[in-house]
């Protein structure tokens, strides 16, 4: 199904009736990742999942977005679908959006579920710091007025070499958006979240490490953490039976 939001054709799915639930997916993903959770909840919930701009079959925005733009998008989407006070699930970037929405009081869900959520800036390893400094130095040199007209595609090659897989796979407007998002740290507002919060995390998640989950658990008032052993950033997809049992209990 599709709906128009601010001129963008946005893909979404809706299944079941009952308690309203909103699913927000991670960066570069789509609501397809939530298929197992949708199937688990649709017998007793109205489950709605939306694809952010540039994901799935949703149109891509023309200009880079900040986190506030994603929050505004979700609010407009909820209003158009008359989705009032849903339980919100957020995976990765979807979790980042959920944290901002709830902490700032823009929505008041009865509960939230964060799955390997983004939202904190984790400490970088020495290798990550070295790569960042190396790219910054190369970029500085290649953009000097005397050199930039003769550097050809060297800067793009450097971006591909030093950038993450998510960064390199995205078109320019989404790469610019991603840079803004990953440099946003929400830890100073997490104490404002007062609804019951469930964290489901992969033991071996390297994109949003388990240490992030433990920080969130310590800062959010009514919060519990469930770690799924042997899984990574898509823990709820890697061990769906385990994740769905936890979710069923919480819902």
C-alpha positions as CSV (number, residue, x, y, z in Angstrom):
1,X,0.0,0.0,0.0
2,X,1.0,3.6,-0.5
3,X,0.3,7.0,1.0
4,X,1.5,10.5,0.1
5,X,3.3,12.5,2.7
6,X,4.6,15.9,1.7
7,X,4.8,14.9,-2.0
8,X,6.6,11.6,-1.3
9,X,4.9,8.3,-2.3
10,X,5.4,6.2,0.8
11,X,5.1,2.4,1.0
12,X,3.5,0.8,4.1
13,X,1.7,-2.4,5.2
14,X,-1.1,-2.9,7.6
15,X,-2.4,-6.2,9.0
16,X,-4.7,-7.3,11.8
17,X,-7.0,-5.5,14.2
18,X,-6.8,-4.7,17.9
19,X,-4.1,-2.9,19.8
20,X,-2.3,-0.5,17.5
21,X,1.4,-1.2,16.8
22,X,3.8,0.8,14.7
23,X,7.0,-0.8,13.3
24,X,10.0,1.4,12.3
25,X,12.8,-0.3,10.4
26,X,16.5,0.2,10.4
27,X,18.8,2.1,8.1
28,X,18.9,0.7,4.5
29,X,16.4,-2.0,5.5
30,X,12.6,-2.1,5.0
31,X,9.5,-3.4,6.8
32,X,10.2,-6.8,5.2
33,X,12.6,-7.4,8.1
34,X,9.6,-7.3,10.5
35,X,7.7,-10.2,8.7
36,X,8.1,-12.6,11.7
37,X,7.0,-10.0,14.2
38,X,4.0,-9.0,12.0
39,X,2.9,-12.6,11.8
40,X,3.3,-12.9,15.6
41,X,1.2,-9.9,16.5
42,X,-1.5,-9.5,13.7
43,X,-3.9,-11.9,15.3
44,X,-4.5,-9.5,18.2
45,X,-3.0,-6.2,17.0
46,X,-3.4,-3.7,14.3
47,X,0.2,-3.8,13.0
48,X,1.4,-1.0,10.7
49,X,4.9,-0.9,9.3
50,X,6.2,2.0,7.1
51,X,9.2,2.3,4.8
52,X,11.2,5.4,5.4
53,X,12.0,7.6,2.3
54,X,14.6,5.9,0.2
55,X,13.8,2.5,1.5
56,X,11.7,-0.3,-0.1
57,X,9.5,1.3,-2.7
58,X,9.2,4.6,-0.9
59,X,10.3,7.7,-2.8
60,X,13.6,9.3,-1.8
61,X,13.6,12.8,-0.3
62,X,15.3,15.6,-2.4
63,X,17.3,17.1,0.5
64,X,19.2,15.5,3.4
65,X,17.2,14.9,6.5
66,X,18.1,15.3,10.2
67,X,16.6,13.2,13.0
68,X,13.9,15.8,13.5
69,X,12.7,15.3,9.9
70,X,12.2,11.6,10.5
71,X,10.2,12.4,13.6
72,X,8.0,14.8,11.7
73,X,7.5,12.2,9.0
74,X,6.4,9.6,11.5
75,X,4.0,12.0,13.2
76,X,2.4,12.9,9.8
77,X,2.2,9.2,8.9
78,X,0.4,8.4,12.2
79,X,-2.0,11.2,11.7
80,X,-2.9,10.2,8.1
81,X,-3.6,6.6,9.3
82,X,-5.4,7.7,12.5
83,X,-2.9,5.6,14.4
84,X,-3.3,6.8,18.0
85,X,-0.9,5.9,20.8
86,X,0.5,2.8,19.2
87,X,3.1,0.5,20.8
88,X,6.2,1.4,18.9
89,X,8.9,-1.0,17.7
90,X,12.2,0.5,16.5
91,X,15.1,-1.4,15.0
92,X,18.5,0.3,14.6
93,X,17.7,3.7,13.0
94,X,14.0,3.1,13.7
95,X,15.0,2.8,17.4
96,X,16.8,6.1,17.2
97,X,13.7,7.8,15.8
98,X,11.6,6.1,18.5
99,X,13.8,7.4,21.3
100,X,13.7,10.9,20.0
101,X,9.9,10.9,19.6
102,X,9.2,9.5,23.1
103,X,11.9,11.4,25.0
104,X,10.7,14.7,23.6
105,X,7.1,13.9,24.3
106,X,6.1,14.0,20.7
107,X,4.3,10.7,21.1
108,X,3.0,8.9,24.3
109,X,3.0,5.2,23.5
110,X,1.9,2.7,26.2
111,X,5.1,0.7,25.6
112,X,8.1,0.7,23.3
113,X,10.4,-2.1,22.0
114,X,13.9,-1.3,20.9
115,X,15.7,-3.9,18.8
116,X,19.4,-3.4,18.4
117,X,18.7,0.3,18.5
118,X,20.8,3.2,17.4
119,X,20.8,6.5,19.2
120,X,24.2,6.6,21.0
121,X,27.6,7.4,19.6
122,X,29.7,4.4,20.7
123,X,33.4,4.7,21.5
124,X,35.5,4.2,18.4
125,X,38.3,1.6,18.3
126,X,41.8,2.8,17.5
127,X,41.4,1.4,14.0
128,X,38.1,3.3,13.4
129,X,39.8,6.5,14.7
130,X,42.7,6.0,12.4
131,X,40.5,5.4,9.4
132,X,38.5,8.5,10.1
133,X,41.6,10.7,10.5
134,X,43.1,9.2,7.3
135,X,40.0,10.0,5.3
136,X,39.8,13.5,6.7
137,X,43.4,14.2,5.8
138,X,42.9,12.8,2.3
139,X,39.7,14.8,1.8
140,X,41.5,18.0,3.0
141,X,44.2,17.5,0.4
142,X,42.0,16.5,-2.5
143,X,39.7,19.5,-2.0
144,X,42.5,22.1,-2.0
145,X,41.7,24.7,-4.8
146,X,44.9,23.9,-6.7
147,X,44.3,20.1,-6.6
148,X,40.5,19.5,-6.7
149,X,40.2,20.3,-10.4
150,X,42.8,17.6,-11.2
151,X,41.9,14.9,-8.7
152,X,39.2,13.3,-10.9
153,X,37.4,10.5,-9.0
154,X,40.0,10.1,-6.3
155,X,37.8,11.5,-3.6
156,X,35.0,9.1,-4.5
157,X,37.4,6.3,-4.4
158,X,38.6,7.4,-1.0
159,X,35.0,7.5,0.3
160,X,34.4,4.0,-1.0
161,X,37.5,2.7,0.7
162,X,37.0,4.4,4.1
163,X,33.2,4.6,4.2
164,X,30.9,1.9,5.8
165,X,28.9,-0.5,3.7
166,X,25.7,1.5,4.5
167,X,27.4,4.7,3.5
168,X,28.7,3.4,0.2
169,X,25.4,1.7,-0.8
170,X,23.4,4.9,-0.4
171,X,22.7,7.7,-2.9
172,X,24.2,11.1,-2.2
173,X,21.2,12.5,-0.3
174,X,21.1,9.5,2.0
175,X,24.8,9.5,2.5
176,X,24.6,13.1,3.7
177,X,21.6,12.2,5.9
178,X,23.5,9.2,7.4
179,X,26.4,11.5,8.4
180,X,24.0,13.7,10.3
181,X,22.3,10.8,12.0
182,X,25.4,8.9,13.2
183,X,26.7,12.0,14.9
184,X,23.5,12.4,16.9
185,X,23.7,11.2,20.5
186,X,20.5,10.9,22.5
187,X,21.8,9.8,25.9
188,X,21.1,13.2,27.6
189,X,17.4,12.9,27.0
190,X,16.8,9.2,27.7
191,X,15.9,9.9,31.3
192,X,12.7,11.6,30.0
193,X,11.3,8.3,28.7
194,X,8.8,7.0,31.3
195,X,6.8,4.3,29.4
196,X,7.7,0.6,29.8
197,X,10.7,-0.1,27.5
198,X,11.9,-3.5,26.3
199,X,15.4,-3.8,24.8
200,X,16.1,-6.8,22.6
201,X,19.8,-7.1,21.6
202,X,22.2,-9.4,19.8
203,X,25.0,-10.6,21.9
204,X,27.5,-10.0,19.1
205,X,26.0,-6.9,17.5
206,X,28.9,-4.8,16.1
207,X,26.8,-2.0,14.5
208,X,25.1,-1.0,17.8
209,X,27.1,-2.9,20.4
210,X,25.7,-4.4,23.5
211,X,27.4,-1.8,25.6
212,X,24.9,0.8,24.1
213,X,22.0,-1.4,25.3
214,X,23.4,-1.4,28.8
215,X,23.7,2.4,28.8
216,X,20.1,2.7,27.6
217,X,19.0,0.3,30.3
218,X,20.7,2.4,33.0
219,X,19.2,5.7,31.8
220,X,15.6,4.8,30.9
221,X,13.4,4.6,34.0
222,X,11.2,1.5,33.3
223,X,13.5,-0.6,31.1
224,X,14.5,-4.2,30.7
225,X,17.2,-5.8,28.5
226,X,17.0,-9.2,26.9
227,X,20.2,-10.4,25.2
228,X,19.9,-13.1,22.4
229,X,23.0,-15.1,22.5
230,X,25.0,-15.8,19.3
231,X,23.2,-13.1,17.2
232,X,24.2,-9.8,15.6
233,X,22.5,-6.6,14.5
234,X,19.3,-8.4,13.3
235,X,18.9,-10.5,16.4
236,X,15.1,-10.7,16.0
237,X,15.5,-12.1,12.5
238,X,18.4,-14.5,13.4
239,X,16.5,-16.2,16.2
240,X,12.8,-15.3,15.6
241,X,11.3,-17.9,17.9
242,X,13.3,-16.5,20.8
243,X,12.6,-12.9,20.0
244,X,8.9,-13.5,19.4
245,X,8.5,-15.3,22.7
246,X,10.0,-12.3,24.5
247,X,7.8,-9.9,22.6
248,X,4.6,-11.9,23.2
249,X,5.3,-11.8,27.0
250,X,5.9,-8.0,26.9
251,X,2.9,-7.2,24.8
